[in-house]
Amino acid sequence: MLSLDQFDKARAFIYRHGDLLTYRRFAWHFEGGSKDAYLDALAGYQNADGGFGSGLEKDILAPDSTGIAAEMALGYLDEMGVNDGPVFEHVHEWIVRNVTESDKLPHLVEAIKRYPHGPWWLGEDKTRLLGVSGYLGKLGKAHPAVSEAAATVFEKNCLPLPDKFTLYEYPAFLFLEHDPAAERFPDCRAERIPKLLAMLEGDNTHYPLYFCYNRWESGEIEPAVWKSEAAKAVTTLQEDGGIELTKYKQIDSYAAWRPIWTLDLLVILKRKNLLHV
């Protein structure tokens, strides 16, 4: 799928423009690097309360723990296959504690305002718990209180499901795919793959299977779909080695996201045995 020249340019781009987490993630996947080193880099974003912040989400640079940063951390932990140890256990405790106390995860708008941020993060983050709970289920660590709260969020905010998913409705997909509580919504579970495929058919700007570290992953997606979406996604690689998603070029954080998205593409191509074919 990629030429060796494209891969080498992508590697150079990632090392030239990425952060420490991205370096170590690349090294673990492609250069025999240490998973512990990757995990240690992720832990650098973890707060004393167990949550994550400090720009793990590149459009929220506030140090405070947020639901979206916890979700992103769980995505990386899932990629590493880590569901125990201090980093996982502390974020798991943070999630359970916040859900038990308030039925939701923190999204501290006033704190977000004090640091560079994407303006879209100044509203409510209504469905974040779905993604977090979905990842916990995927990691084999679903928690009854979190799943119950997530089911309530899903029922309140996601029904009826749209004709097709949109890119940022992935928390609902993660919930339906992985959370045990999704079994109470059998019709929605049955519709999740057709609605994902409908999204892919109309998409020519995001290629979500390849730029979202497997938020949309499912064993029910046929190999032919992964292959056809890969063929589209690799066309975004530019001469400098990084991917270009034109829709996002105007956002302030675009330069910070490019090496992350470029590595997402390489990682998922490798996982699907499509890196060099």
C-alpha positions in Angstrom: 0.0 0.0 0.0 2.9 2.3 0.8 6.2 2.5 -1.1 9.4 2.3 1.0 10.1 5.9 0.1 6.7 7.0 1.4 7.3 5.1 4.6 10.7 6.6 5.1 9.4 10.1 4.5 6.6 9.5 7.0 9.1 8.3 9.6 11.2 11.4 9.1 8.1 13.6 9.3 7.0 12.0 12.6 10.4 12.4 14.2 10.8 15.9 12.9 7.4 17.2 14.1 6.0 14.8 16.7 6.2 14.9 20.5 7.9 12.4 22.8 4.7 10.3 23.0 4.6 10.1 19.2 8.3 9.2 19.0 8.0 6.3 21.4 4.7 5.1 19.9 6.4 4.9 16.5 9.5 3.2 18.0 7.3 0.6 19.7 5.4 -0.2 16.5 8.2 -0.1 14.0 11.7 -0.1 15.6 11.6 -2.6 18.4 11.1 0.1 20.9 10.0 -0.5 24.5 6.3 -0.6 25.4 7.3 0.7 28.9 8.9 3.7 27.3 5.7 4.4 25.3 3.7 3.9 28.5 6.0 6.2 30.5 5.5 9.0 27.8 1.7 8.6 28.1 2.1 8.8 31.9 3.6 12.2 31.5 0.1 13.5 30.8 -1.4 11.9 33.8 -2.4 14.1 36.8 -2.1 13.3 40.5 -5.9 12.8 40.6 -5.5 9.9 38.0 -7.0 11.8 35.1 -5.2 13.1 32.0 -4.7 16.6 30.7 -1.9 19.0 29.6 -2.5 18.8 25.9 -2.9 15.0 25.3 -5.9 16.3 23.4 -4.1 18.9 21.2 -7.0 21.3 21.3 -7.2 21.4 25.1 -3.9 22.5 26.5 -5.2 23.1 30.1 -3.5 20.9 32.6 -6.8 19.9 34.3 -8.2 16.3 33.9 -10.9 16.0 31.3 -13.1 13.3 29.9 -11.8 13.6 26.4 -8.2 13.3 27.6 -9.1 10.1 29.6 -10.8 8.7 26.5 -7.6 9.4 24.5 -5.4 7.8 27.1 -7.6 4.7 27.1 -7.2 4.6 23.3 -3.5 4.5 23.6 -3.7 1.9 26.5 -5.9 -0.2 24.3 -3.4 0.0 21.5 -0.7 -1.2 23.9 -3.0 -3.9 25.4 -2.5 -2.4 28.8 -5.4 -3.0 31.3 -3.6 -3.1 34.6 -0.7 -1.4 36.3 -0.6 2.1 37.8 -1.4 4.2 34.7 -4.5 2.2 33.9 -5.6 1.7 37.4 -5.4 5.4 38.3 -7.4 6.5 35.3 -9.9 3.8 35.9 -10.3 5.0 39.5 -10.7 8.6 38.3 -13.4 7.6 35.9 -15.3 5.5 38.5 -15.0 8.2 41.1 -16.3 11.0 38.9 -19.2 8.9 37.6 -20.2 7.7 41.1 -20.1 11.2 42.4 -21.8 13.1 39.5 -22.9 10.6 36.8 -20.5 12.3 34.3 -16.9 13.1 33.6 -15.3 16.6 34.1 -15.3 19.0 31.2 -14.1 22.2 32.8 -14.9 25.0 30.4 -13.5 27.8 32.6 -10.2 26.0 33.0 -10.1 25.3 29.3 -10.6 29.0 28.5 -7.4 29.9 30.3 -5.1 28.0 27.9 -5.0 27.7 24.1 -8.0 25.7 23.0 -10.3 24.9 20.1 -13.5 26.9 20.5 -15.6 23.9 19.9 -14.6 22.6 23.3 -16.4 25.5 25.1 -19.7 23.8 24.9 -21.0 20.7 26.7 -19.3 17.3 26.1 -22.5 15.3 26.4 -21.6 11.9 25.1 -17.9 11.5 26.2 -18.8 8.9 28.8 -19.9 6.6 25.9 -16.4 6.5 24.5 -14.8 6.0 27.9 -17.1 3.3 28.9 -16.7 1.6 25.5 -13.0 1.5 25.8 -13.3 0.1 29.3 -15.4 -2.7 27.9 -12.9 -3.3 25.1 -10.1 -3.5 27.6 -12.1 -6.1 29.6 -12.6 -3.7 32.5 -16.2 -2.5 32.2 -17.5 -1.1 35.5 -21.2 -1.6 36.4 -21.7 2.0 37.5 -20.0 3.5 34.5 -21.8 1.2 32.1 -25.2 2.1 33.7 -24.4 5.8 33.5 -23.3 5.4 29.9 -26.5 3.6 29.0 -28.5 6.6 30.4 -26.4 9.0 28.3 -26.9 6.9 25.2 -30.7 6.8 25.7 -30.9 10.5 26.4 -28.6 11.8 23.7 -28.4 9.3 20.9 -31.8 7.9 20.2 -33.0 7.6 17.6 -29.8 6.8 15.8 -29.2 8.9 12.6 -29.4 7.3 9.1 -25.6 7.2 9.2 -23.0 8.0 11.8 -20.9 11.2 11.5 -17.3 11.4 12.4 -17.7 12.7 16.0 -20.4 10.2 16.9 -17.8 7.6 17.4 -18.5 7.5 21.2 -21.9 6.0 20.5 -20.2 3.4 18.2 -17.6 2.5 20.9 -20.5 2.1 23.4 -22.5 -0.1 21.1 -19.5 -2.2 20.1 -17.9 -2.8 23.4 -20.0 -1.9 26.5 -22.0 -4.8 28.0 -24.8 -2.3 28.8 -25.3 -1.9 25.0 -27.1 -5.3 25.0 -30.2 -3.5 26.2 -30.3 -1.7 22.8 -30.2 -4.7 20.4 -31.7 -2.8 17.4 -29.1 -0.1 17.7 -26.3 -2.7 17.9 -27.6 -4.4 14.8 -27.6 -1.1 13.0 -24.1 0.1 14.0 -22.2 -1.4 11.1 -24.6 -0.4 8.3 -24.6 3.2 9.7 -20.8 3.2 9.8 -20.6 1.9 6.2 -23.0 4.6 5.2 -20.7 7.2 6.7 -17.7 5.8 4.8 -19.6 5.9 1.5 -20.2 9.6 1.7 -16.8 10.6 3.2 -13.9 12.0 1.1 -12.2 14.2 3.7 -11.7 12.2 7.0 -11.1 8.5 6.3 -12.1 7.7 9.9 -11.0 4.1 9.9 -7.4 5.2 9.5 -7.0 8.5 11.4 -8.7 7.7 14.8 -6.6 5.0 16.4 -9.3 2.4 15.9 -12.3 4.2 17.4 -14.3 2.6 14.7 -12.8 -0.8 14.8 -15.0 -3.9 14.7 -14.5 -7.5 13.7 -17.7 -7.2 11.6 -16.0 -4.8 9.1 -15.0 -6.8 6.1 -11.3 -6.9 5.0 -12.4 -5.4 1.7 -13.7 -2.3 3.4 -10.4 -1.8 5.3 -8.5 -2.2 2.0 -10.6 0.2 0.0 -10.5 2.8 2.8 -6.7 2.4 3.0 -6.4 3.1 -0.7 -8.2 6.4 -0.1 -6.3 7.3 3.1 -2.8 6.9 1.7 -3.6 9.5 -1.0 -3.4 12.1 1.8 0.4 11.6 2.3 2.3 14.6 1.1 5.8 15.1 -0.3 7.0 16.2 3.2 5.9 12.8 4.6 2.9 13.9 6.6 -0.8 13.4 5.8 -2.9 16.4 4.8 -6.6 16.6 5.8 -7.7 19.8 4.0 -10.7 20.3 6.2 -8.5 20.9 9.2 -5.8 23.1 7.7 -7.2 26.2 9.2 -7.2 25.1 12.8 -4.4 26.4 15.1 -3.4 22.9 16.2 -3.1 21.4 12.7 0.7 21.2 12.8 0.5 19.3 16.2 -2.1 16.8 14.8 -0.3 16.0 11.5 2.4 13.7 13.0 -0.2 12.0 15.2 -2.6 11.3 12.3 0.3 10.2 10.1 1.3 7.6 12.7 -2.3 6.6 13.1 -2.3 5.7 9.4 0.9 3.7 9.6 -0.2 1.8 12.7 -3.5 0.8 11.4 -2.1 -0.2 8.0 0.3 -2.4 9.8 -2.4 -3.9 12.0 -4.5 -4.7 8.9 -1.5 -6.2 7.0 -1.8 -3.5 4.4 1.4 -1.5 5.0 3.4 -2.8 2.1 1.2 -4.8 -0.4 
